[in-house]
Amino acid sequence: MREGTTDKNSLEIDWGLVKKLTLWSYEDLLGKLLNVLAYTFVQEHYNHTMEGAQVYAGKIRAGYLQNQGDTTVYIDRISSSFEELEKLGIGTYSDLVHQIATREKCVAFIQRYDFDFEALNFEALIQVLNYLLRWVLPFKTPLREFIDANNELEIGYLNALKVQKIASNLDLLELGRTKAGRVQLESSTKIPADDLIALVHKADISRLAYVRGKTVRHLCGGGYDTLERIANVDLAEMETRMDAYYRKLGKSIADYKAVIPLAWMVGGAKILPQVVIA
């Protein structure tokens, strides 16, 4: 048997494949998914049924990808896997992840459902999990990525939030997405309301797939400081404004667009569920 494989009742699984496909071990991948799915707002807005997952895959295809490019084939394959999971009676993302939360549970899951059809096998299952973490669910990111490390006031805000055990974008959204939650945070952290909501909006923007702190800071610097503004922007106008912003920094928008195209982010912003309530 190859190193890193499991052979149980003639079922051999190459666990090393997980890291090749996702960059994480199986345990780390499932741990990240379970952590994100534990947030109340994620359960409310993201925990699709398998039927809903197929619909949302179509939205990702049309929104982020504008139904163009090679990645659409990948999204279509993922959607087919959700269709097979639906046939097996799997309920939601959370149901799936909890059923395969450990290697032992994963082996039992595969044996129970006898994965012998083309649309779903161990590799396809891992691709589904990777897709959930990278494309569907908001990616957990430290709050320090959203502040100016040279700004003492913002550093103070970060430290005040840490005292309240708020250290990530998802922690902040969990409480700060509602008016009542923000009032509570204003009282406990002494962060002014305008500055707090600005930070909440940065966390909200980071729900976009593959968008992290540096990209969020640049978007805000260019005047696109809420997810709603990004979703409703005229793309040509956005490119003009972001180009002017980057020129002030002595950079080129071409470098920025090469990392994450503006059209990608605008399309993604249009399909994300509304989480922050004014």
N, C-alpha and C positions, 0 to 999 in steps of 0.2 A: 504494500500500500504506500502511496506517496506521502511524504511528510506533510502534516497539516490537513490530512483528510480524515473523514469519519466513515467507517464501514460497519454498518449495523444491518443485519439481515440482508446482506448483499447490496445495500445502498451505500454508495461511495460519494462523498461530497468533498470537493476541493475548497476548503475554507480560505485558502490563499487567494482564490479568485476574487473574494470580496474586496480585498485591499487593491487588487489590480484594477477593479472596476470603479471603486469609490474613493480610494486613498485612505480608507479607514479599515480597521479590523471589524469583524462581525459584531463583537461586543461594543466597540465604540460607535458604530453606525446605529445599532439598535438603541444604545444609551442616549444618543443625540435625539433620535426620533421620540423616544419615550419622554424625554425632558421637555421637548417642545410641545408635545401633545398634552402635557399636564397643565398647561396654561388654560384658564377658563375661556379667554377670548378666542383661543385657537379651537377649542372644542365647539364654541358657538358658531364660528365663522368658517372654519376650514375642514372640519371632520366629515368629509363627504361620504355618502354611501358609494358602493361600487358603480351604481348607475350614475350618480352625481359626479363621480370621478371621471367617467367617460365624457360627460358634458363639459366638465372643467378643462379636460385635456384639449377639447375642441376650442375652448376659449383661449387657452395658452397658444395653441397653433395659430389662431386668427389674430390674437392680441400682440404677443411678443414677436411672433415670427411672420405676421401678415401672410400666413399660408405660403411662405416662400422658403426655399433653401433645403439643404439636406437634413437639417434637424427635424423637419416635419415628418420624415420617415420614422425617426426615433419616437416622436410623440405618438404616431399612429400605432407603432408596436406596443407602446406602453398602454394605450387605450384598449388594444386587443387583449392585453393581459388582465386589465380590469374587467373586461367582459367575461373572461374565463373565471376570474375570482367571483364574479357575481353569480355565475352558474353553480359554483361550489357552495353558495350560500353565505359567503363572507359579507359581513355587514358594513362596517366603516373602516377608515384608515386605522383608527385606534384599535378596533377589533382585530384587524390583521396583525398589527405590530405586537399586540399583547400575546397573540397566539404563537408568535415565533420569537419571543423576547430573548430566548437563550438558544444555544446550538442544539440542546436536547429537544427543546420544544419545536425547533425548526425541522429537525429530523422526523419527529412524530407527525408534524403537520404534513410534510411531503409524503410520508408513508400513508397517512390517513386518507389523503386525497389522490394518491397514486398519480403523480405527475408524469404521465406518459404521452401527453399530447404536445404538439409543436408550439403552440402559443404560450405555454407556461411550463417552465422547468426551473431548476435552481438558479441559473444565470438570469433568466427573465424575472424571477422573484427579486433578486438583488437589484436588478435594474429598476424595478418598481420602487424599491425602498430608496434608492439613490435619487430617483426622480422626485419622490415626495420631499426629500430633504433639500434638494437644490432648486426645484421648480415650483412646488406647491406651497409648502409650509414656510413661514417666515424663519429666516436663519438667525440663530442666536448670536449676537455680536456684543462685545464689551462696550459700555457707554463711552469709555475713553476715546474710542475711535471717532466720536461725533463732536469732540470739543477741540478747541485750539490749545495745544499743550503749552503755549507761551502766554496764554491769557489767565492771569491769576484769579479773576472773577469766575471764569468757567471751571477752573480747577476746584475752586471752592464749592461750586454747585455739585460737581462730581463727587467730592468728598461728603457733602451733606446727604446726597442720595445714597451713597454707600452705607452711611450710618443707618439708613432706613432699609438696608438690605436690598437696594435697587442698584444692580451692577451691570445690567444688560439692557438692550433695546426692548426685549420682551418683558422684562421686569417692569420697565417704565410704562409700557403700553398696558400691561395688566391693570395697573392702578390709574395711570394718567389718561386713559382713553375716555373717561367720563368726566363731566364737570365736577361731580361730587368727589371723585378721586383726586382731581387736581387741587381742589380746595383743601383736601386733607394733606396733600403733599406741600402745598404752599405753607400751611401752618407748621408742619413738622420740620421742613427744611429751610424755611425763610427765603426760598427762591421767589422772586417777584413773578406774578402771574404771566406777564408777557414773555419773560425768559423761559419759564417752565413750559408754556405751550409751544414755544419755538423748539425746545428740545424734544417734546413729545412728537411734534411733526417730523423732526429728523428721524426719530425711531420709526415713525409710520412710513416714511419714504423707504427706509431700509427693508421693508417687507417685499420690495421688488426683487425678483430673482437675480442673483449674482451681484446685487448692489450692496456695497459695504460703506463704511464710514467716510473714506476719502471721496468717493463719488458723491455721497450725500452732501458733504461740505461744499463741493464744487457746485452742485446744483443750487444749493442755497445761496452761494456767493453770486450766482448768475441771476438770482431773483426768483428761482423756482423752489420755494421753501415749504410747500405743502403738496401732498399727493394730488389734491384736487386741482391745483394749478397745473401740474404736469399732465394730468389726464385731459384737461380742457384746452391745452395750449395749441396754437397754430405752429406746426412743426418748422416752417420756414422762418417764422419770427423767433422761435426758440434757438435755431441754429445761428441766427444773426446776433442775438443777445449773448449766447454762450461764446461765440467767436470774439465778441468785444470784451467779454470778461476774461477770456484766456489771453488775449493780447495784452491786457493790463498786467498779467502775471508773467509776460514774456514767453508765453507758450502758444501752441497752435491747437485749434479745435480738432484738427485731423488726428492728433495724438489721443484726444479724449474719445472721439468717435470710434477709433480703432479698438478701444477696450470694450465699451458698451455703447452701441449706437443709440442716438437720441430717440429714433423712431421705435426702437425696442422698448425703451423706458416709457414712452408715451403710450404705446400699445398695452404694455403691462399695467400701467396705472389705470387704464380704462376697465380692466377686468377684475382688479383686486376688490375684495369685499370691503365695505366701509367699516372701519373699526373705531376711529376717533370721532367722538360726538362733541360738537361745539358746545 
